């Protein structure tokens, strides 16, 4: 196949040389100019069409209305952040309601919940009241984590400070866990 192509090109080249020698120098130059012009047109026409397409796309984009300029809000100041922090605190008078919420979530996730330990306090540095809740639960490992995540979602001013697991035997499906939550509360009102 390659020999055939080489033969064809050699044959065409030979024919062009014979034709050029019989036509004379002026006709040969004219023929060369004609061949080069045809090659140039074959190369330039697709480029010109591609450029015309790009111009149409650019004109269409230019005809669109300009995008709206977004104004960026200035960063929050320390005072703004402090005000937001105090607004996100829970109310001390509803601390027991939050404990009931925790008990309800434990039942919802299938955990056995024994009586917990509760301790109220006050953080002088932050100026917030705290309410620590220690809950011993028993159930599957997955249920314990579900309970912890649901509790943090339901009570946005709570933190999970500590969690520990204990399993009596390797084959037991249930684990015993102790979770310590802290509720951060506004300083006013009753605990």
C-alpha positions, 0 to 999 in steps of 0.5 A: 500500500505504501509503495502504491502511494509512493508510486502515485506521488512519483508518477504525479511528480514526473508528469508535472515536470514533463508538463512544465518542460513542454509549457515553458517557464512562464506557464510553469510559474503560472501553474505553480502559482495556481497550485499554491493558490489552491492549497492556500484556499484549501487551508484558509477557507476552514480557518475563515469559517471557524473565525466567523463562528467565533465572531457570531458567538462573541457578538451574541455574548456582547448583546446580552445584558451585563451581569449584575454586580454583586455587592459584598457585605463587609466582614462582621465585627467582633461586636457583631459576632458577640451579639450573634453569639448571645442571641444563639444561647438557649434560655435557662428557664427551658433547660428541663424542656431540653432534657425532655427533648434528649429523652425523647430522642433517645427513645426515638433512636431505640436507646435505653436511657437510665436517669442522668446526672445534671449540673448547672453552672456559670462561666464567668469568662464567657458570661453564660450559664451552663447546664451539664447533662450526663446521660448513660444509654444502652443500645447499638453503636449506630443508635448512639451516634444517631442520638448524638447527632439528632440531639445536636441538631435539635438543640443548637446551643448544646455541645457534645463534650464527651462520649465513652463506650463500653461493651460487656462482651465482644459478641454483644450487639448493644453497647453502654455509652455515657454522653456528656452534653453542655447547654449554653444558656443566657445568664438570666432566668431560672435553671 
